[in-house]
Amino acid sequence: MTFICQVVIEQTLFPHAKGKMAYIFMSDQFKSYDEEGGENAVIIQPGSLPSFIKSSPEKMGPTISEEFNTQYYPGSEPFDSQDSMHDYLESLPEEEENAYLNHFARTKMGGTPFYIQDEQLPRRKGWEPLLQINCEMIPFNMNIASDAIIYIVINQAGTEGRLYWQCS
């Protein structure tokens, strides 16, 4: 797996989280969209390794080609669910709807996820969006579909995370 990024778990967004940092890894296998397929890993520290992740001790592993330092700040979003966002969008003229879609599809921390396909939060209750990465808006190649959006979610305790992605 390739190291993609590390994300600070902000206590203001996740007040019950025990973890302080999430480390994100992805395989270059096309089936890496599966949140528990073993092709992706969200390692939260302090925390433990999810049981479906197989690891081996290495001092250095593959990373994306260059190092980028970015900061994403949580935005205020008026929607508490995907359904409420869609209800609102259906009431707008097409031009305004497209502007809102572009806003919610951006790379962001927390907030309302923008799902390309049906809503897919992990099937367990209590999981929250940590980071959404829009592959069309990042300055490096993720080796998946260029129109993909990557979703990183953590459990409410902030001890485990999952990664999955969608494309059109």
Helices and strands as residue ranges (DSSP letters): E 2-8, E 21-26, G 30-33, E 40-45, H 82-90, H 94-104, E 108-109, E 127-134, G 135-137, E 149-155, E 161-166
